[in-house]
Amino acid sequence: MLSSNVSLIESSIAPDSSPIAEKHTAIDHCHAVWHQFGLRIPRVALFPDAVVPHSRYLREVFDVVDNSDVDAVLLTNDKQLFALDKFRSARDLFLVPVINVTGKSSPAADVAFNLRNPQSWVETAARIKQFSDRRSRLSYRFLSPSSPAVRMLAYLFVSGDDLTPIRQPDSPFYFAYRAFPNTRSTMLIAEALADKGWLERNFFDRHHECAACHSHRLIVREECPACHSPHLSETDLIHHYSCAQLSPEADFRRGTALVCPKCSKQLRHYGKDYDKPGRVEICGRCQKTTSEPAIGFVCQDCGMRVDGDAVNVSDVFSYSLSAQAGALLANDTVEVEYFPSALLQNLPEELQRRVRQLSNPKESASDFVVAEIQYGARELLLEKKGEAAFYSMRKLLADNLQGILGDNASVHSSNDRDYVLFLGVTESSLSAYAQKILDHSESILFDKLYPTLLVLWAGREGTSR
């Protein structure tokens, strides 16, 4: 359908039209495209510049307004993408597409528009229509998303797209996520949502990451194992048969002759006096030789160097809405089991039962928090004292913690993990006293476990606005 529309438009533009006539013809046909998709002239907000190339003609194609009742945002300059999130947040514009009119590729945009390219008119109209149709299916509770996490979920729903990495060479991460210019914060939000079951991870790529500044712009190089200099040069090894000397060719070279540095004999006949069994690398800085150069990484943003076997590896993912999230976003009622099933199935059976009960709004309207107890000394104690001793310490701490919490919470254990279900609290209120009760529970133990709480779920999240 899209290609047939483009052909119809292109055939109706006279090839010998003047530039001005061409512009007006293009505008007329662009209006026809809006009409074919059932659109009025799209109402748009400009970011960041009000004056853009072909501004006069763009203002005839689009209706530029200063309020929030818009169908799209026109990206007019790609130099201030860091401020795009703030602009969209201030005007509540996260659920409309960003249309790129800069003429350059931009990961922040959902579609590109070019007045000279009829294909782009059709793609832009289709994108605006898609956002509008899916926005009408979005629960009213998410039409004005107030937090970055909820904005991400709502955007993925109305766009119909996954959160997909796009290769971006000028980014410190070498990629960006479509429609989300701030790659670092986007990764953190997406990972948090994936941990809670709202998003599903899909492997995209594997990068090496700088431990100091988190940049992915690392160069890999061969280095001298002694001084880490990359100034290596390859040379032949010479093996002198009679005295068994084995050294780089430079050590034998005396002008045009080869003289053994060990026994001072001149080497005349290859294969009779000597051979060349291999090649080695010589360091231009320290003059050491090696047959196996080391591998090192150097960050191009902060200059940090790290050995190849110690470099951090960072997996890059794309993310898609989980079935749980899709049901929530499209449902205007609260009759939805909100606790993600992927997370729920890993919990002990009794805790699963209690969470299902609390997640059902017909049963309870109480806030609750599910947290895992993590032990900082786990690996050390397993190594020193073994699994049985560590399990006994875990059980003693869990029993003591249950005694302190009383009816306000319940402790649940599996073979290798411990969890706490806190009732009548929110994640923010829990953080004020969580470590204090853990420290108190640990005080009776001879060995320190260094327990901390990792919140897996703050119950009834997203059920009200």
C-alpha positions in Angstrom: 0.0 0.0 0.0 2.8 2.4 0.9 4.7 1.9 -2.3 1.6 2.3 -4.5 0.8 5.6 -2.7 4.3 6.8 -3.4 4.1 5.9 -7.1 0.9 7.7 -7.5 2.3 10.9 -5.9 5.6 10.7 -7.9 3.8 10.3 -11.2 1.7 13.4 -10.6 4.7 15.7 -10.2 5.7 17.2 -13.5 9.5 16.6 -14.1 10.0 20.1 -15.6 8.3 22.0 -12.8 10.1 25.1 -11.4 11.5 24.8 -7.9 8.8 26.9 -6.4 6.1 25.1 -8.3 7.6 21.8 -7.2 7.5 22.9 -3.6 3.8 23.8 -3.8 3.0 20.7 -5.7 4.8 18.6 -3.1 2.8 20.4 -0.3 -0.5 19.7 -2.0 0.4 16.0 -2.5 1.6 15.8 1.1 -1.8 17.1 2.3 -3.3 14.4 0.1 -1.2 11.8 2.0 -2.5 13.1 5.3 -6.0 12.8 4.0 -5.5 9.2 2.7 -4.4 8.2 6.2 -7.4 9.9 7.8 -5.3 12.6 9.3 -5.9 16.3 9.7 -2.8 18.5 9.0 -0.6 17.2 11.8 -0.2 19.5 14.7 3.4 19.6 15.8 5.8 21.1 18.4 9.2 22.2 17.3 12.4 21.1 19.1 14.7 22.8 19.7 14.7 25.5 17.0 11.7 27.4 15.6 13.6 28.3 12.4 14.5 25.3 10.3 15.6 24.6 6.7 12.6 25.1 4.4 10.7 26.5 7.4 8.1 28.2 5.3 7.1 25.1 3.5 7.2 22.8 6.6 4.8 25.2 8.3 2.4 24.6 5.3 2.8 20.8 5.6 2.5 20.8 9.4 0.5 23.0 11.8 3.0 24.3 14.4 1.4 25.0 17.8 2.6 26.0 21.2 0.4 23.7 23.4 0.4 20.0 24.2 -2.4 19.0 21.9 0.0 17.8 19.2 0.3 14.8 16.9 4.1 14.8 16.8 7.4 16.6 17.7 9.5 17.9 14.9 13.2 17.4 15.6 14.8 20.4 13.9 18.4 20.2 15.2 20.3 17.1 16.4 22.8 19.1 18.5 20.7 19.3 21.7 19.3 15.8 22.1 20.3 15.9 25.8 17.4 18.3 26.4 14.8 16.4 24.4 13.6 14.3 27.4 13.1 17.4 29.5 11.3 19.2 26.6 8.9 16.2 26.1 8.4 15.8 29.9 7.5 19.5 30.4 4.9 19.4 27.7 3.7 15.8 28.2 4.8 14.7 24.7 6.1 11.2 25.3 3.3 9.5 23.6 3.6 11.2 20.2 6.3 10.3 17.6 9.4 12.4 17.0 9.7 13.3 13.3 13.3 14.1 12.1 13.4 17.0 9.6 17.2 17.7 10.1 18.2 15.7 7.0 20.6 13.7 9.2 20.1 10.4 10.8 19.1 10.5 14.5 18.4 7.7 17.0 16.1 10.1 18.8 13.5 10.1 16.0 10.7 7.6 15.2 10.6 8.5 11.5 12.3 10.9 9.1 10.5 13.4 6.9 11.9 15.1 3.7 9.7 17.3 1.6 11.6 16.0 -1.5 11.0 12.4 -0.7 7.4 11.2 -1.2 8.2 7.9 0.5 9.0 9.8 3.7 5.5 11.5 3.6 3.8 8.1 3.6 6.1 6.7 6.3 5.5 9.8 8.5 1.7 9.6 8.0 1.7 5.9 8.8 3.8 6.5 12.0 1.5 9.3 13.2 -1.6 7.1 12.5 0.0 4.2 14.3 0.8 6.2 17.4 -2.7 7.7 17.4 -4.4 4.3 17.1 -2.3 2.6 19.8 -2.7 5.7 22.1 -6.4 5.2 21.9 -5.9 1.6 23.2 -3.7 2.7 26.1 -5.2 2.7 29.6 -6.2 6.2 30.7 -4.0 5.7 33.7 -0.9 5.9 31.5 -1.8 8.7 29.2 0.2 11.2 31.2 3.2 9.1 32.4 4.9 10.8 35.3 8.0 8.7 35.9 10.8 7.6 33.5 10.0 3.9 33.9 6.3 4.4 33.2 7.1 6.7 30.3 9.2 4.0 28.8 6.5 1.3 29.1 3.8 3.7 27.7 6.0 4.7 24.8 6.8 1.1 23.9 3.1 0.4 23.9 2.0 3.3 21.7 5.0 2.9 19.3 4.5 -0.8 18.9 8.2 -1.2 18.8 10.8 -2.9 20.9 13.5 -0.9 22.7 16.2 -1.5 20.1 19.8 -0.5 20.1 21.0 1.5 17.1 24.7 1.6 16.3 25.9 5.1 17.0 29.7 5.6 16.5 29.8 9.0 18.2 28.3 7.7 21.4 30.6 6.6 24.2 28.5 3.4 24.2 28.7 2.9 20.4 25.0 2.6 20.4 21.8 4.4 21.4 18.2 3.4 21.9 15.6 4.6 19.4 13.7 7.5 20.9 15.8 7.6 24.1 18.9 9.8 23.6 20.3 9.3 27.1 21.8 5.8 26.7 23.1 5.3 30.2 19.9 6.2 32.0 17.9 4.2 29.4 19.9 1.1 30.2 19.4 1.5 33.9 15.6 2.0 33.6 15.2 -0.9 31.1 17.3 -3.3 33.3 15.2 -2.4 36.4 12.0 -3.0 34.4 13.4 -6.3 33.1 14.3 -7.4 36.6 10.7 -6.8 37.7 9.3 -8.7 34.7 7.8 -5.7 32.8 10.3 -6.0 30.0 11.9 -9.1 28.3 15.6 -9.0 27.4 16.9 -10.1 24.0 20.6 -10.4 23.4 21.9 -7.8 20.9 25.7 -7.6 21.2 28.7 -7.9 23.6 30.9 -4.9 24.2 34.0 -4.3 26.3 33.5 -1.6 28.9 35.8 0.8 30.7 35.6 0.2 34.5 36.4 3.9 35.2 34.0 5.8 33.0 31.8 3.0 31.5 32.6 4.0 27.9 32.5 1.2 25.3 35.1 3.0 23.2 38.0 0.8 23.9 40.7 -0.1 21.5 42.3 -3.6 21.6 46.0 -3.9 20.9 49.0 -6.2 21.3 51.4 -5.1 24.0 54.7 -6.0 25.5 54.1 -8.3 28.5 56.8 -6.5 30.5 56.0 -2.8 30.0 52.6 -2.8 28.2 54.0 -0.7 25.3 52.3 -1.4 21.9 55.6 -0.5 20.2 56.3 -4.0 19.0 58.1 -5.1 15.9 58.4 -8.6 14.5 61.8 -10.2 13.7 63.2 -13.6 12.9 64.8 -15.9 15.5 68.2 -17.4 14.6 69.3 -20.7 15.9 73.1 -21.3 15.8 73.6 -25.1 15.6 77.1 -25.4 17.0 76.6 -23.5 20.3 72.8 -23.7 20.4 72.4 -19.9 20.7 68.8 -18.8 20.0 68.3 -15.0 19.6 66.6 -12.4 17.5 68.3 -11.7 14.2 69.4 -8.2 15.3 71.6 -9.8 18.0 73.5 -11.7 15.2 73.7 -8.8 12.7 77.1 -7.2 12.2 76.6 -5.0 9.2 75.9 -7.4 6.3 77.3 -10.4 8.2 75.7 -12.7 10.8 78.0 -13.3 13.9 76.9 -15.4 16.8 76.8 -13.2 20.0 77.6 -16.2 22.2 80.6 -17.9 20.4 81.6 -15.1 17.9 81.6 -17.4 14.9 80.3 -16.1 11.7 77.3 -17.8 10.3 77.7 -18.5 6.5 75.3 -21.2 5.4 71.6 -21.3 6.1 70.6 -24.9 6.9 74.2 -25.9 7.7 75.3 -23.3 10.3 71.9 -22.0 11.4 68.2 -21.9 10.7 65.3 -19.6 11.5 62.8 -21.6 13.6 60.3 -18.8 14.2 59.6 -15.1 14.8 59.4 -13.0 17.9 58.2 -9.5 18.9 60.7 -6.9 20.2 59.5 -4.1 22.3 60.7 -0.7 21.1 60.5 0.7 24.7 62.2 -1.9 26.9 63.8 -4.1 24.2 62.3 -7.3 25.8 61.4 -10.0 23.4 58.3 -12.2 23.4 56.7 -14.9 21.3 53.3 -14.2 22.8 52.4 -10.5 23.1 49.9 -9.6 25.7 46.4 -8.2 24.8 45.4 -4.9 26.4 42.5 -2.4 26.2 42.8 1.4 26.3 39.7 3.6 26.8 39.6 6.4 24.3 37.5 8.6 26.6 39.4 8.5 29.9 42.7 6.8 28.9 42.4 3.9 31.4 44.3 0.8 30.4 43.4 -2.8 31.4 44.7 -6.2 30.7 42.8 -8.3 28.2 41.9 -11.0 30.8 40.6 -8.3 33.3 38.5 -6.1 31.0 34.8 -5.7 31.9 32.3 -7.2 29.5 29.0 -5.6 29.0 26.1 -7.3 27.2 23.8 -5.1 25.2 20.1 -6.0 25.0 17.0 -5.0 23.2 13.9 -5.1 25.3 10.3 -5.9 24.5 7.1 -5.5 26.6 6.2 -8.6 28.6 2.7 -10.1 28.3 2.2 -8.9 31.8 3.1 -5.3 30.9 1.0 -5.4 27.7 -2.1 -6.5 29.7 -1.6 -3.8 32.3 -1.1 -1.0 29.8 -4.1 -1.9 27.7 -6.5 -2.4 30.7 -8.5 0.4 32.2 -9.4 -1.7 35.3 -7.2 -3.0 38.0 -8.3 -6.5 37.5 -4.8 -7.7 36.6 -2.3 -9.8 38.4 0.5 -7.4 38.5 3.3 -9.4 39.9 5.4 -10.7 36.9 5.0 -14.5 36.5 8.7 -14.8 35.4 9.8 -13.4 38.8 7.0 -15.2 40.8 8.0 -18.7 39.7 11.5 -18.4 41.3 10.1 -17.7 44.8 9.3 -20.4 47.5 5.8 -21.8 47.2 4.3 -20.2 50.3 5.6 -16.8 49.3 4.2 -17.3 45.8 0.8 -18.0 47.3 0.9 -14.9 49.6 2.0 -12.7 46.7 -0.8 -13.9 44.5 -3.2 -13.1 47.2 -1.8 -9.6 47.8 -1.6 -8.8 44.1 -5.4 -9.5 43.7 -7.1 -6.1 44.3 -10.3 -8.0 45.3 -8.4 -9.6 48.2 -6.4 -6.7 49.6 -5.4 -3.1 48.9 -2.3 -3.2 51.1 1.1 -2.1 50.0 3.7 -4.8 50.2 7.4 -5.3 49.4 9.2 -8.5 48.4 12.9 -8.4 49.0 15.8 -10.9 48.8 18.4 -11.1 51.5 21.8 -11.0 50.0 24.9 -11.9 51.9 28.1 -10.0 51.2 30.3 -12.7 52.9 28.6 -15.6 51.1 31.5 -16.7 48.8 34.1 -16.3 51.6 32.1 -18.3 54.1 31.3 -21.1 51.6 35.0 -21.4 50.8 36.1 -21.4 54.5 33.3 -23.2 56.2 31.3 -25.1 53.6 27.7 -25.2 52.5 26.2 -26.8 55.6 27.7 -24.2 58.0 26.7 -21.3 55.8 23.1 -22.8 55.6 23.0 -22.9 59.5 24.0 -19.3 59.7 21.4 -18.3 57.2 18.7 -20.1 59.1 19.8 -18.6 62.4 19.7 -15.1 61.0 16.3 -15.8 59.3 14.7 -17.0 62.6 16.1 -14.0 64.5 14.8 -11.7 61.8 11.3 -13.2 61.9 11.2 -12.7 65.7 12.1 -9.1 65.3 9.6 -8.4 62.5 6.7 -10.2 64.1 3.4 -10.0 62.2 4.6 -7.1 60.1 6.6 -9.4 57.7 7.3 -13.0 57.0 10.6 -14.7 56.1 10.6 -17.4 53.4 13.6 -19.6 52.4 14.5 -21.9 49.6 17.6 -24.1 49.4 19.9 -21.3 48.5 18.0 -18.0 49.0 16.1 -16.1 51.7 13.3 -13.6 51.1 11.2 -11.3 53.2 7.6 -10.2 52.5 7.0 -6.9 54.2 3.3 -5.9 54.7 1.9 -2.4 54.8 5.1 -0.6 53.6 6.4 1.0 50.5 9.9 0.7 49.1 10.8 4.2 50.2 9.6 3.7 53.8 11.3 0.3 54.1 14.7 1.8 53.1 14.7 3.9 56.3 15.0 1.0 58.7 15.9 -2.1 56.6 19.6 -2.2 57.3 19.1 -1.6 61.0 16.9 -4.7 61.5 19.3 -6.8 59.4 22.3 -5.7 61.6 20.3 -6.5 64.7 19.4 -9.9 63.4 23.1 -10.6 62.6 24.4 -9.5 66.0 23.9 -12.9 67.6 26.1 -14.7 64.9 29.7 -15.5 65.5 30.6 -14.9 61.9 29.5 -11.9 59.9 27.2 -12.5 56.9 26.9 -8.8 55.9 23.3 -9.1 54.9 21.5 -6.5 52.7 18.1 -6.3 51.1 17.5 -6.3 47.4 13.9 -5.2 46.6 12.5 -7.4 44.0 9.0 -5.9 43.9 7.1 -3.0 45.5 3.6 -4.3 45.5 0.7 -2.7 43.7 3.1 -0.6 41.6 1.4 0.9 38.6 -2.1 0.1 39.9 -3.0 3.8 40.7 -2.0 7.2 39.5 
